[in-house]
Amino acid sequence: MSRSVNIQDAFLNTLRKENIPVTVYLVNGFQLRGLVRGFDNFTVIIETEGRQQLVFKHAISTFAPARNVNLQQAQAKAEAEGDANA
């Protein structure tokens, strides 16, 4: 069965799982630097200097990771885990 690819979730989940440092640019120009610790449909938890901040996605403009994120590899892992859980 083919599933639609959710790029946003794959991207954020890879940032979280691989502890990739990220700069988050907010729509008001403010920048947050840290690690993605969790996310849902509306929010992202960013850990900066040992403190967590809950940021609403509608306030985010851009995620800029410290290194490239391989979404093809992340999608393959997600599909493999999904098949194992089926």
matplotlib code that plots the C-alpha trace (Angstrom):
import matplotlib.pyplot as plt

x = [0.0, 1.4, 1.4, 1.7, 5.0, 4.8, 8.0, 7.5, 7.2, 10.1, 12.3, 11.5, 11.7, 15.2, 16.3, 15.0, 16.4, 19.8, 20.2, 21.0, 21.5, 19.1, 18.5, 14.8, 13.9, 10.6, 8.3, 9.2, 12.9, 13.9, 16.3, 16.3, 19.3, 19.1, 17.8, 14.3, 13.0, 9.5, 6.7, 3.1, 0.7, 0.9, 4.0, 7.7, 9.8, 13.3, 15.9, 18.3, 21.1, 19.3, 15.9, 13.0, 10.7, 7.4, 7.1, 3.9, 4.5, 2.6, 5.3, 8.1, 9.4, 12.4, 14.4, 18.1, 19.9, 23.6, 24.0, 21.9, 19.0, 18.6, 14.9, 15.1, 16.9, 14.5, 11.5, 13.0, 13.5, 9.9, 8.5, 10.6, 9.4, 5.9, 6.2, 7.7, 4.8, 2.1]
y = [0.0, 3.4, 6.2, 9.9, 11.4, 14.0, 15.9, 18.2, 15.2, 13.4, 16.5, 17.3, 13.7, 13.4, 16.6, 15.2, 11.6, 12.6, 15.6, 17.9, 21.5, 23.9, 27.6, 28.4, 31.7, 33.1, 35.3, 38.3, 37.9, 36.4, 33.3, 30.3, 28.0, 24.5, 21.0, 19.8, 17.7, 17.1, 18.3, 17.8, 19.3, 22.8, 23.1, 22.4, 22.0, 23.5, 23.0, 25.9, 26.1, 23.5, 25.2, 24.1, 26.4, 25.5, 27.4, 27.5, 26.4, 29.4, 31.6, 29.8, 31.0, 28.6, 25.7, 25.9, 22.7, 22.6, 19.9, 18.4, 16.1, 13.0, 12.7, 9.6, 7.7, 9.0, 7.9, 4.4, 4.0, 5.1, 2.7, -0.2, 0.6, 0.8, -2.6, -4.1, -2.8, -4.0]
z = [0.0, -1.0, 1.5, 0.7, 1.8, 4.5, 3.9, 7.0, 9.4, 7.7, 7.9, 11.5, 12.7, 11.1, 12.8, 16.1, 15.8, 14.6, 17.0, 14.1, 15.3, 13.6, 13.3, 13.3, 11.7, 13.0, 10.9, 13.1, 12.2, 15.5, 15.4, 17.7, 17.6, 19.1, 18.7, 17.8, 20.7, 19.5, 17.3, 16.4, 13.9, 15.4, 17.5, 17.6, 20.8, 20.4, 23.1, 23.4, 26.1, 28.2, 28.1, 26.0, 24.0, 22.5, 19.2, 17.1, 13.5, 12.2, 13.7, 11.9, 8.6, 7.9, 9.4, 8.6, 9.7, 10.3, 7.7, 4.9, 5.8, 3.6, 3.2, 1.0, 3.7, 6.3, 4.2, 3.6, 7.4, 8.1, 5.6, 7.0, 10.5, 9.3, 7.6, 10.7, 12.8, 10.4]

ax = plt.figure().add_subplot(projection="3d")
ax.plot(x, y, z, "-o")
ax.set_aspect("equal")
plt.show()
